[in-house]
Amino acid sequence: MIDGKIDISKFEDDVKPIDIKYYLVKYSRYWPLYAICIFIALVIVFLFHRYSVEEYELRGSILIKQMNTPEVRILDRSNIFSGSNNLENDILLLTSKNLAEEALKKLHFDVSYFASTNIKEVELYDKSPIKVEVDWSFNQMGSSVINFTVLSEEEFTLTNEERGFFDFLSAKASGPFDEQLLNKTYRFGEVIQTDRSKFTIHKEKFMRPGDELFFIIHHPADVIDKYSRSITVRPVNSYGTVLQISTVTQVVEKGRDYINAIMESYLDYELKEKNRINEKTLTFLDEQMQVLEDSLKAVENQLLRFKVDNKLLDVNSEFGGVLGNMQSMGNLVQEIDFQLSYYKSLQAYLAERSKDYSEIMAPSIVGLNDNFLNTMIGNLVELSLERRKVLVLVNENHPKVRELDEQIAKLRENIFENIDNLVINTERRREEALKKQDVLDDKFAQLPQTESNYTHIFRQYRLRENLYNYLLEKRAEARIAKASNVSDNSILDFARRGDLVFPKKPQNYGMAVGLGFFIPLLFLLGYHYFNNKIMDQIQLKSAIRIPLLGTIGLSTKDTNMLVAEHPKSMVAESFRSLRSALFYIASDKQCKKILVTSSVSGEGKTFVSLNLAAAMALSGKKTCLIGMDLRKPKIGDYVGVESKVGLSSYLVNKAEKEDIVIETKYENLYLVPSGPIPPNPAELLLKDRMAEFIHYLESEFEVIIMDTPPVGLVSETMDLLRFSDVNLYIVRQNYTHKKYLLMINDLYANDQIGNVYAVFNGMKAGGNIYDFGGYNYGYGYNYSYLRKNKYTGNYYEVDDKKPSTPWLDRLLNRFRV
């Protein structure tokens, strides 16, 4: 406290924290804008959902067996510690065009059927009332749109609809049309053929005359390319061997059928590869039996003729056991020859083949019980089949193919070594059997000639008969094995129901609400951030360093003498609050001299000066208002006083002091008009006569209010500060730029101006919010001119009634900050 007065400038350093409630209230006043934007966003999303074609995801899963057996990993040392669950080849096979072609053979995807509605085009698929059967053996034109119109129960016509701009984004955006199909009447079941088309349309369901739809004929190659790319195959987890197959489609039934067809085709492909060995075996057995059957019939006829010619009835009693021993030994030699023949043919097969061994016959199929050789041959076949699968999708330089080639080469060497040993052992056994057979032949030679001849013929017959029966048995076993062959893999889950993936309605509606709220909020934040004008008290207090003494609300009256003519208005009350603060600040002054200025013109200096002078006069203080803006004199016009003689007249010695002090129609209020505009206003205000005039007014009046030019535009205002006790710096809402405040801050910081206080003028507020800011550094109140305030009751209603405003203005008033 200095001389009994508080120095309120010290409160400037007490920076208050930013009130979050202020920003909530500030931006919540724009709730109609948020509501409108959210509503528009929801409408846009609703229309997007209504006119967009929905897409669904279909999923199925298939169990893949472990491909590599322990024996293969033992033979290939590089595979001993590697994982056995290699699903990459199966994934490539499931996404291959060959498998897609096999799956599409089971389906009717070469023709798509659509029904046009007012909203969007709907694909009918299996709900189509017609079915188009296309003859692809003919040079068919694909990717053409054909409109179908029913004429009667048995007749229809085909047309070509003109395509609009948006049709290029729909199902109608397709290739050229066969003009030869136009303007003709066709019957259901009739073959429709032109130079570029050949198909038949069958009626599946009842249709009324006039019913329309359109269908598109797709070329099979295009369908294969499309659907081979449409599926996604991935392992369900990294530890199992289950593959999930999924696709996204606009028709659930269509996607379901394709997923199930591709899984079934995969199992069929695997089963077909497994049956290739059995088919090769059956072909070999049929060829051997055909040759043996002719030989058997010839020996049988020869034996029959010998019996008839020699009148032999009981052969076994006549020739004893010699024939039986020779027959057994012959069977053994024949069996050894068959084994040796198989081993040598296996050697030749392995020698002439270098990589693909998928058609090799295992020893067990031809009746050879060699478990080790059977195991190695089986592993070789599996590796060959695996290599065939990979080669469907990649070339022979692929790392996986090279890895399989290395495994096959190692396994082939082991099989060659084993077969060589088997050939050597089998030839040794054959030599021993032949020696025993020679011994029996010597004994047989000692028998009578007839018996010897018969035994020789009978032995040939039994050898061929036993071999033929053996081949019959093996062929039956091979057929049984082929019929009972099943796929090692299996389908776990068929595709059934689809999950909606586009559009995602809950997410889109949530996004619409979020965007509808945040887009206007971001716009407002950006607008307020880049807006260089002072919009509220918080911005003013953060931008200016001088104390804020009071807030003046926005006046909507037609007069500038608001306090005198509308004393009960809230704006008038804000001037009374400002008057009380000034009385307290300059309480020690007999004559209170108050200077009013601003940065630029238009911020309300004259308005504040007039009404502050009126408020002083209404309090009973004899008040003099001086118009010191000699460049743009206006104050006399506002009060209704002519300015032919004024301050400029006195300063140029053309009038006396008493002549320029004019009494107004308002009690206790006197006016010193600016007078005629002089050529040198700055120099006039520096004359001693100005100081003498102020000294004269101090002796005559209790309050002197000086309306001066803007301090940011002219220089004389700085010279007039020496006459004032209190300086008011006017800042107008949504008018004063923040950069204008840099000068007053700099003057205040450098102690070039003292006793200066800010007044916030033209404060707008909307709605029913009472913008009461409390105390400003201990002095004065911040009032805003607010209508219909619940705290004011009916006190101001009589004076503040205004004509009704348009609804748009009332809405914009909600956005006042």
TORDOKE-830287 format. One record per residue (C-alpha): z, y, x; residue in three letters. Coordinates in steps of 0.05 Angstrom, whole numbers, padded with zeros to 5 digits, always signed. Layout:
ZYXALA
...
This chain:
+00000+00000+00000MET
-00021+00068+00028ILE
+00010+00131-00001ASP
+00033+00094-00062GLY
-00038+00066-00074LYS
-00063-00005-00062ILE
-00122-00012-00015ASP
-00162-00063-00055ILE
-00213-00071+00000SER
-00166-00119+00034LYS
-00179-00169-00022PHE
-00251-00175+00002GLU
-00232-00227+00054ASP
-00199-00272+00002ASP
-00260-00315-00013VAL
-00251-00356-00076LYS
-00276-00427-00077PRO
-00339-00441-00117ILE
-00321-00459-00187ASP
-00358-00522-00209ILE
-00342-00505-00281LYS
-00383-00442-00273TYR
-00445-00481-00254TYR
-00434-00531-00310LEU
-00429-00476-00361VAL
-00487-00438-00330LYS
-00536-00496-00333TYR
-00509-00527-00397SER
-00532-00465-00434ARG
-00602-00491-00425TYR
-00589-00553-00467TRP
-00646-00538-00516PRO
-00695-00540-00457LEU
-00666-00606-00434TYR
-00670-00633-00505ALA
-00743-00611-00513ILE
-00763-00641-00446CYS
-00727-00707-00460ILE
-00759-00710-00529PHE
-00829-00698-00499ILE
-00817-00750-00445ALA
-00794-00801-00496LEU
-00856-00788-00539VAL
-00901-00796-00478ILE
-00868-00862-00460VAL
-00872-00886-00532PHE
-00947-00870-00535LEU
-00957-00903-00467PHE
-00922-00966-00491HIS
-00962-00965-00556ARG
-01030-00958-00524TYR
-01020-01000-00461SER
-01034-01074-00459VAL
-00972-01114-00444GLU
-00969-01160-00384GLU
-00925-01222-00378TYR
-00904-01265-00319GLU
-00909-01341-00327LEU
-00874-01388-00279ARG
-00876-01463-00265GLY
-00847-01505-00209SER
-00869-01567-00172ILE
-00831-01614-00126LEU
-00866-01629-00059ILE
-00846-01692-00020LYS
-00830-01690+00054GLN
-00896-01703+00089MET
-00877-01728+00158ASN
-00842-01795+00163THR
-00790-01811+00217PRO
-00841-01857+00253GLU
-00890-01799+00261VAL
-00837-01754+00290ARG
-00816-01808+00339ILE
-00888-01818+00362LEU
-00897-01743+00368ASP
-00840-01718+00411ARG
-00855-01646+00395SER
-00836-01661+00323ASN
-00770-01697+00335ILE
-00727-01636+00324PHE
-00773-01595+00279SER
-00764-01589+00204GLY
-00798-01637+00158SER
-00807-01589+00100ASN
-00873-01556+00115ASN
-00898-01523+00051LEU
-00950-01477+00080GLU
-01008-01526+00070ASN
-00988-01540-00002ASP
-00984-01464-00016ILE
-01053-01455+00013LEU
-01080-01513-00027LEU
-01050-01487-00093LEU
-01084-01419-00082THR
-01151-01448-00059SER
-01215-01439-00098LYS
-01229-01514-00099ASN
-01164-01528-00136LEU
-01176-01469-00182ALA
-01244-01498-00199GLU
-01213-01565-00216GLU
-01161-01531-00260ALA
-01213-01488-00296LEU
-01254-01550-00314LYS
-01197-01568-00362LYS
-01197-01499-00394LEU
-01244-01454-00433HIS
-01239-01391-00392PHE
-01313-01376-00383ASP
-01312-01338-00449VAL
-01260-01285-00470SER
-01252-01264-00542TYR
-01226-01195-00563PHE
-01210-01159-00627ALA
-01213-01083-00628SER
-01158-01046-00665THR
-01143-00972-00674ASN
-01091-00976-00619ILE
-01117-01024-00566LYS
-01160-01085-00553GLU
-01125-01152-00562VAL
-01150-01216-00529GLU
-01151-01273-00580LEU
-01157-01333-00533TYR
-01139-01395-00574ASP
-01131-01354-00638LYS
-01205-01337-00638SER
-01241-01357-00703PRO
-01303-01376-00663ILE
-01316-01416-00600LYS
-01375-01401-00554VAL
-01402-01462-00516GLU
-01443-01439-00456VAL
-01495-01483-00423ASP
-01484-01467-00349TRP
-01539-01514-00328SER
-01584-01459-00353PHE
-01594-01396-00311ASN
-01541-01360-00352GLN
-01528-01285-00349MET
-01453-01274-00341GLY
-01405-01215-00349SER
-01439-01188-00412SER
-01404-01160-00474VAL
-01431-01185-00540ILE
-01408-01159-00608ASN
-01403-01211-00662PHE
-01409-01194-00737THR
-01403-01244-00794VAL
-01458-01238-00846LEU
-01440-01298-00890SER
-01405-01365-00886GLU
-01461-01393-00844GLU
-01495-01333-00812GLU
-01477-01279-00762PHE
-01511-01227-00719THR
-01501-01204-00647LEU
-01502-01130-00626THR
-01488-01087-00567ASN
-01438-01030-00580GLU
-01447-00964-00545GLU
-01394-00956-00492ARG
-01353-00892-00489GLY
-01318-00862-00429PHE
-01253-00899-00440PHE
-01289-00965-00449ASP
-01301-00966-00374PHE
-01226-00974-00366LEU
-01221-01030-00418SER
-01247-01101-00427ALA
-01315-01073-00447LYS
-01330-01049-00377ALA
-01376-01105-00357SER
-01446-01121-00334GLY
-01515-01114-00366PRO
-01531-01139-00435PHE
-01586-01188-00456ASP
-01629-01145-00502GLU
-01665-01206-00529GLN
-01603-01225-00569LEU
-01605-01162-00612LEU
-01627-01153-00685ASN
-01629-01227-00701LYS
-01593-01271-00750THR
-01563-01335-00725TYR
-01527-01395-00756ARG
-01464-01428-00732PHE
-01479-01488-00688GLY
-01548-01463-00672GLU
-01569-01462-00599VAL
-01581-01389-00580ILE
-01630-01386-00522GLN
-01667-01330-00487THR
-01695-01320-00418ASP
-01626-01303-00392ARG
-01578-01335-00441SER
-01564-01402-00473LYS
-01502-01417-00514PHE
-01478-01442-00581THR
-01427-01409-00627ILE
-01382-01454-00669HIS
-01337-01431-00726LYS
-01265-01452-00716GLU
-01231-01413-00773LYS
-01250-01381-00838PHE
-01281-01312-00832MET
-01301-01261-00885ARG
-01368-01225-00885PRO
-01362-01162-00844GLY
-01309-01188-00796ASP
-01322-01166-00725GLU
-01300-01184-00655LEU
-01332-01183-00586PHE
-01334-01235-00531PHE
-01350-01233-00457ILE
-01385-01289-00420ILE
-01359-01296-00349HIS
-01396-01330-00293HIS
-01356-01391-00268PRO
-01357-01365-00196ALA
-01325-01300-00220ASP
-01273-01337-00260VAL
-01255-01381-00200ILE
-01249-01320-00154ASP
-01206-01283-00205LYS
-01157-01340-00220TYR
-01151-01365-00149SER
-01124-01295-00132ARG
-01082-01288-00195SER
-01027-01337-00177ILE
-00969-01329-00129THR
-00937-01390-00096VAL
-00872-01386-00059ARG
-00814-01433-00043PRO
-00755-01428-00089VAL
-00708-01428-00029ASN
-00713-01440+00045SER
-00677-01507+00044TYR
-00714-01546-00010GLY
-00786-01568-00022THR
-00795-01538-00091VAL
-00852-01488-00100LEU
-00853-01437-00156GLN
-00922-01418-00183ILE
-00927-01353-00222SER
-00981-01309-00251THR
-00984-01244-00289VAL
-01027-01243-00351THR
-01039-01204-00415GLN
-01040-01267-00457VAL
-00980-01313-00451VAL
-01016-01375-00476GLU
-01073-01364-00426LYS
-01027-01357-00367GLY
-00985-01416-00389ARG
-01046-01462-00395ASP
-01072-01441-00326TYR
-01005-01451-00290ILE
-00997-01520-00321ASN
-01070-01538-00307ALA
-01064-01517-00233ILE
-01002-01560-00225MET
-01034-01620-00258GLU
-01097-01611-00216SER
-01054-01610-00154TYR
-01024-01677-00172LEU
-01093-01704-00190ASP
-01120-01681-00123TYR
-01063-01716-00086GLU
-01073-01780-00127LEU
-01147-01778-00115LYS
-01136-01773-00040GLU
-01089-01832-00043LYS
-01138-01874-00083ASN
-01194-01863-00033ARG
-01165-01919+00010ILE
-01162-01968-00048ASN
-01233-01950-00068GLU
-01257-01964+00003LYS
-01220-02030+00003THR
-01250-02051-00064LEU
-01320-02034-00039THR
-01310-02077+00024PHE
-01283-02136-00016LEU
-01340-02132-00067ASP
-01391-02133-00011GLU
-01359-02194+00023GLN
-01352-02232-00043MET
-01424-02220-00061GLN
-01448-02252+00004VAL
-01397-02308-00001LEU
-01413-02324-00073GLU
-01486-02340-00057ASP
-01466-02385+00001SER
-01413-02420-00041LEU
-01464-02436-00096LYS
-01513-02465-00046ALA
-01460-02511-00014VAL
-01435-02532-00082GLU
-01505-02554-00103ASN
-01514-02591-00038GLN
-01448-02629-00048LEU
-01467-02647-00119LEU
-01535-02675-00099ARG
-01502-02716-00042PHE
-01453-02748-00092LYS
-01509-02766-00140VAL
-01555-02794-00086ASP
-01500-02837-00053ASN
-01463-02855-00118LYS
-01396-02831-00091LEU
-01340-02827-00142LEU
-01271-02826-00107ASP
-01281-02788-00042VAL
-01208-02781-00021ASN
-01193-02856-00026SER
-01255-02873+00013GLU
-01247-02825+00072PHE
-01171-02824+00078GLY
-01134-02766+00112GLY
-01186-02748+00163VAL
-01221-02700+00117LEU
-01155-02666+00097GLY
-01137-02652+00170ASN
-01206-02625+00184MET
-01202-02581+00123GLN
-01135-02551+00143SER
-01160-02537+00212MET
-01223-02505+00185GLY
-01181-02460+00140ASN
-01140-02438+00200LEU
-01202-02423+00241VAL
-01231-02384+00182GLN
-01167-02343+00174GLU
-01166-02328+00248ILE
-01239-02307+00246ASP
-01223-02261+00186PHE
-01165-02229+00224GLN
-01207-02221+00287LEU
-01263-02191+00246SER
-01215-02140+00215TYR
-01186-02121+00282TYR
-01254-02110+00313LYS
-01279-02071+00253SER
-01216-02029+00258LEU
-01230-02018+00331GLN
-01301-01996+00316ALA
-01277-01950+00259TYR
-01227-01916+00305LEU
-01278-01911+00361ALA
-01332-01878+00319GLU
-01284-01831+00284ARG
-01248-01777+00323SER
-01205-01739+00273LYS
-01213-01760+00200ASP
-01183-01829+00185TYR
-01168-01820+00112SER
-01213-01879+00091GLU
-01183-01931+00138ILE
-01158-01997+00108MET
-01086-02017+00123ALA
-01074-02090+00146PRO
-01030-02103+00086SER
-01088-02090+00039ILE
-01130-02146+00070VAL
-01069-02193+00074GLY
-01047-02183+00146LEU
-00972-02179+00151ASN
-00962-02136+00213ASP
-00907-02086+00195ASN
-00914-02044+00257PHE
-00989-02037+00251LEU
-00982-02024+00176ASN
-00933-01967+00190THR
-00977-01935+00243MET
-01040-01941+00200ILE
-01003-01910+00140GLY
-00978-01852+00183ASN
-01049-01841+00209LEU
-01076-01838+00138VAL
-01022-01788+00117GLU
-01038-01743+00177LEU
-01112-01748+00161SER
-01100-01729+00088LEU
-01057-01671+00110GLU
-01113-01648+00157ARG
-01163-01652+00100ARG
-01119-01607+00057LYS
-01113-01555+00111VAL
-01187-01555+00126LEU
-01200-01537+00053VAL
-01171-01468+00068LEU
-01177-01456+00143VAL
-01224-01474+00200ASN
-01213-01524+00256GLU
-01188-01471+00304ASN
-01127-01458+00262HIS
-01060-01474+00298PRO
-01039-01521+00243LYS
-01103-01561+00249VAL
-01095-01565+00324ARG
-01024-01589+00316GLU
-01046-01644+00268LEU
-01103-01663+00316ASP
-01053-01673+00372GLU
-01009-01717+00328GLN
-01070-01758+00305ILE
-01094-01767+00377ALA
-01026-01793+00400LYS
-01021-01840+00341LEU
-01093-01864+00351ARG
-01078-01883+00424GLU
-01018-01924+00402ASN
-01058-01960+00349ILE
-01115-01975+00399PHE
-01065-02005+00447GLU
-01034-02047+00392ASN
-01102-02071+00366ILE
-01124-02091+00436ASP
-01062-02135+00443ASN
-01075-02164+00374LEU
-01148-02180+00390VAL
-01128-02215+00455ILE
-01074-02256+00419ASN
-01120-02273+00361THR
-01177-02297+00407GLU
-01127-02341+00444ARG
-01104-02372+00378ARG
-01177-02382+00358ARG
-01192-02419+00422GLU
-01133-02465+00411GLU
-01153-02478+00339ALA
-01225-02493+00360LEU
-01200-02544+00411LYS
-01160-02580+00357LYS
-01220-02577+00312GLN
-01263-02610+00366ASP
-01212-02667+00371VAL
-01217-02678+00296LEU
-01293-02676+00300ASP
-01291-02732+00352ASP
-01249-02775+00306LYS
-01295-02758+00248PHE
-01355-02779+00289ALA
-01328-02850+00292GLN
-01331-02856+00216LEU
-01392-02886+00180PRO
-01452-02840+00174GLN
-01447-02830+00099THR
-01373-02812+00103GLU
-01388-02765+00161SER
-01443-02730+00124ASN
-01402-02722+00061TYR
-01342-02697+00099THR
-01385-02645+00134HIS
-01413-02619+00068ILE
-01346-02620+00032PHE
-01313-02583+00089ARG
-01364-02527+00084GLN
-01353-02523+00009TYR
-01277-02519+00014ARG
-01280-02466+00068LEU
-01323-02421+00025ARG
-01283-02436-00037GLU
-01217-02419-00005ASN
-01244-02355+00025LEU
-01274-02335-00041TYR
-01209-02347-00077ASN
-01173-02307-00024TYR
-01220-02248-00033LEU
-01212-02253-00108LEU
-01137-02249-00100GLU
-01141-02188-00053LYS
-01189-02152-00099ARG
-01142-02162-00158ALA
-01084-02136-00115GLU
-01125-02075-00095ALA
-01142-02059-00167ARG
-01070-02067-00188ILE
-01049-02021-00131ALA
-01100-01970-00152LYS
-01079-01973-00225ALA
-01005-01967-00209SER
-01015-01911-00158ASN
-00977-01847-00177VAL
-00969-01781-00143SER
-00911-01773-00095ASP
-00901-01701-00120ASN
-00879-01683-00190SER
-00876-01624-00237ILE
-00805-01599-00247LEU
-00817-01543-00299ASP
-00879-01530-00339PHE
-00896-01457-00355ALA
-00873-01441-00426ARG
-00850-01371-00442ARG
-00870-01307-00407GLY
-00826-01249-00384ASP
-00851-01179-00399LEU
-00865-01144-00333VAL
-00908-01086-00357PHE
-00891-01040-00387PRO
-00817-01045-00372LYS
-00793-01010-00434LYS
-00718-01002-00421PRO
-00732-00975-00351GLN
-00787-00929-00376ASN
-00744-00900-00431TYR
-00687-00891-00381GLY
-00734-00857-00333MET
-00760-00812-00389ALA
-00690-00789-00404VAL
-00675-00778-00331GLY
-00740-00740-00317LEU
-00733-00701-00381GLY
-00665-00678-00357PHE
-00676-00670-00282PHE
-00745-00638-00283ILE
-00722-00576-00321PRO
-00657-00577-00282LEU
-00695-00577-00216LEU
-00741-00523-00242PHE
-00681-00480-00260LEU
-00647-00494-00194LEU
-00711-00475-00158GLY
-00721-00414-00201TYR
-00650-00390-00189HIS
-00654-00407-00115TYR
-00718-00368-00103PHE
-00701-00313-00151ASN
-00681-00253-00108ASN
-00650-00214-00165LYS
-00575-00212-00180ILE
-00564-00255-00242MET
-00489-00260-00250ASP
-00422-00240-00221GLN
-00417-00301-00176ILE
-00482-00283-00142GLN
-00461-00210-00138LEU
-00394-00226-00106LYS
-00428-00271-00055SER
-00482-00220-00038ALA
-00441-00155-00034ILE
-00382-00138+00010ARG
-00353-00080-00030ILE
-00303-00094-00085PRO
-00329-00106-00156LEU
-00293-00057-00201LEU
-00321-00072-00269GLY
-00376-00103-00311THR
-00417-00065-00363ILE
-00451-00105-00417GLY
-00523-00096-00439LEU
-00531-00043-00493SER
-00580-00053-00549THR
-00568+00013-00583LYS
-00620+00068-00589ASP
-00576+00119-00555THR
-00552+00129-00484ASN
-00487+00162-00508MET
-00459+00095-00529LEU
-00385+00110-00519VAL
-00388+00175-00558ALA
-00431+00150-00616GLU
-00407+00077-00619HIS
-00336+00079-00593PRO
-00317+00011-00623LYS
-00372-00028-00589SER
-00356-00078-00534MET
-00397-00039-00484VAL
-00355+00022-00499ALA
-00294-00021-00487GLU
-00320-00041-00419SER
-00326+00033-00400PHE
-00254+00044-00422ARG
-00234-00013-00376SER
-00274+00021-00320LEU
-00239+00087-00336ARG
-00170+00055-00331SER
-00188+00025-00263ALA
-00212+00093-00237LEU
-00150+00129-00262PHE
-00107+00079-00225TYR
-00148+00083-00161ILE
-00148+00160-00160ALA
-00080+00169-00191SER
-00058+00217-00137ASP
-00116+00265-00149LYS
-00108+00325-00194GLN
-00183+00328-00203CYS
-00217+00261-00197LYS
-00286+00267-00167LYS
-00329+00205-00180ILE
-00399+00196-00150LEU
-00447+00147-00183VAL
-00506+00119-00144THR
-00547+00056-00136SER
-00601+00025-00092SER
-00663+00043-00130VAL
-00683+00077-00194SER
-00674+00041-00260GLY
-00607+00007-00246GLU
-00569+00050-00297GLY
-00537+00106-00256LYS
-00548+00159-00309THR
-00527+00111-00365PHE
-00462+00095-00330VAL
-00450+00168-00312SER
-00460+00191-00384LEU
-00416+00139-00416ASN
-00363+00141-00363LEU
-00360+00217-00373ALA
-00356+00206-00448ALA
-00299+00156-00439ALA
-00262+00206-00395MET
-00272+00260-00447ALA
-00248+00216-00504LEU
-00183+00204-00465SER
-00169+00278-00468GLY
-00191+00294-00398LYS
-00233+00355-00388LYS
-00295+00325-00357THR
-00355+00354-00323CYS
-00419+00313-00312LEU
-00464+00339-00256ILE
-00537+00319-00252GLY
-00548+00318-00177MET
-00614+00280-00180ASP
-00657+00341-00168LEU
-00720+00299-00158ARG
-00721+00265-00227LYS
-00676+00304-00274PRO
-00663+00266-00338LYS
-00590+00275-00355ILE
-00601+00338-00395GLY
-00651+00304-00441ASP
-00602+00248-00456TYR
-00547+00296-00477VAL
-00594+00343-00514GLY
-00586+00402-00465VAL
-00645+00441-00439GLU
-00650+00442-00363SER
-00686+00508-00352LYS
-00624+00531-00315VAL
-00583+00482-00275GLY
-00555+00462-00208LEU
-00620+00477-00171SER
-00620+00547-00201SER
-00550+00560-00175TYR
-00566+00533-00106LEU
-00626+00580-00099VAL
-00583+00640-00123ASN
-00619+00647-00189LYS
-00557+00631-00231ALA
-00482+00636-00228GLU
-00431+00581-00232LYS
-00410+00598-00302GLU
-00482+00599-00326ASP
-00498+00527-00307ILE
-00435+00494-00336VAL
-00456+00478-00408ILE
-00409+00453-00462GLU
-00437+00394-00500THR
-00427+00376-00573LYS
-00377+00324-00550TYR
-00305+00346-00543GLU
-00280+00357-00471ASN
-00348+00340-00443LEU
-00387+00391-00402TYR
-00453+00384-00368LEU
-00485+00413-00306VAL
-00559+00397-00313PRO
-00604+00387-00253SER
-00647+00446-00268GLY
-00719+00457-00247PRO
-00746+00410-00193ILE
-00742+00446-00126PRO
-00789+00433-00067PRO
-00731+00418-00019ASN
-00675+00382-00057PRO
-00644+00351+00004ALA
-00635+00418+00039GLU
-00607+00452-00023LEU
-00551+00402-00031LEU
-00530+00415+00041LEU
-00517+00489+00029LYS
-00448+00519+00028ASP
-00459+00540-00044ARG
-00455+00467-00063MET
-00386+00461-00032ALA
-00364+00526-00066GLU
-00389+00500-00133PHE
-00350+00435-00126ILE
-00288+00474-00107HIS
-00298+00517-00170TYR
-00304+00455-00214LEU
-00241+00425-00185GLU
-00202+00485-00211SER
-00233+00480-00280GLU
-00238+00406-00295PHE
-00195+00343-00289GLU
-00253+00296-00278VAL
-00319+00309-00243ILE
-00374+00256-00247ILE
-00434+00264-00202MET
-00499+00230-00221ASP
-00536+00225-00154THR
-00603+00197-00132PRO
-00610+00125-00107PRO
-00578+00117-00039VAL
-00633+00070-00018GLY
-00690+00118-00032LEU
-00667+00188-00012VAL
-00622+00217+00041SER
-00582+00270+00004GLU
-00536+00220-00030THR
-00503+00204+00037MET
-00489+00279+00045ASP
-00457+00282-00024LEU
-00406+00228-00008LEU
-00362+00281+00025ARG
-00348+00312-00043PHE
-00325+00249-00079SER
-00259+00213-00084ASP
-00287+00149-00112VAL
-00359+00123-00104ASN
-00389+00076-00155LEU
-00448+00034-00134TYR
-00488+00008-00194ILE
-00519-00061-00193VAL
-00560-00083-00252ARG
-00567-00155-00274GLN
-00636-00186-00266ASN
-00662-00121-00235TYR
-00627-00108-00170THR
-00655-00148-00112HIS
-00607-00180-00063LYS
-00642-00147-00005LYS
-00624-00079-00034TYR
-00551-00096-00022LEU
-00560-00103+00053LEU
-00558-00028+00064MET
-00493-00016+00025ILE
-00462-00076+00060ASN
-00482-00048+00128ASP
-00455+00022+00111LEU
-00390-00008+00086TYR
-00382-00054+00146ALA
-00394+00004+00195ASN
-00344+00050+00158ASP
-00400+00099+00142GLN
-00378+00100+00070ILE
-00310+00093+00040GLY
-00277+00085-00028ASN
-00339+00052-00055VAL
-00337+00002-00112TYR
-00391-00039-00146ALA
-00404-00037-00221VAL
-00445-00093-00251PHE
-00488-00063-00305ASN
-00532-00092-00360GLY
-00495-00159-00363MET
-00529-00205-00413LYS
-00497-00265-00446ALA
-00519-00310-00502GLY
-00490-00355-00556GLY
-00417-00353-00573ASN
-00390-00354-00502ILE
-00339-00300-00486TYR
-00354-00282-00414ASP
-00286-00254-00393PHE
-00281-00254-00318GLY
-00209-00234-00311GLY
-00186-00185-00258TYR
-00230-00161-00202ASN
-00186-00156-00140TYR
-00128-00134-00183GLY
-00164-00080-00221TYR
-00206-00075-00283GLY
-00235-00127-00329TYR
-00303-00157-00332ASN
-00331-00151-00403TYR
-00397-00175-00426SER
-00431-00151-00489TYR
-00426-00214-00531LEU
-00438-00221-00605ARG
-00402-00266-00654LYS
-00345-00279-00606ASN
-00289-00320-00633LYS
-00238-00279-00595TYR
-00262-00212-00624THR
-00253-00231-00696GLY
-00284-00179-00742ASN
-00264-00119-00699TYR
-00333-00103-00673TYR
-00375-00130-00730GLU
-00385-00063-00765VAL
-00411-00027-00704ASP
-00450-00085-00672ASP
-00493-00105-00731LYS
-00565-00106-00710LYS
-00629-00124-00746PRO
-00646-00198-00746SER
-00686-00221-00686THR
-00742-00273-00686PRO
-00723-00345-00676TRP
-00755-00346-00607LEU
-00711-00289-00584ASP
-00650-00324-00612ARG
-00670-00386-00574LEU
-00680-00347-00509LEU
-00613-00314-00519ASN
-00583-00383-00510ARG
-00609-00381-00439PHE
-00575-00317-00419ARG
-00530-00327-00358VAL
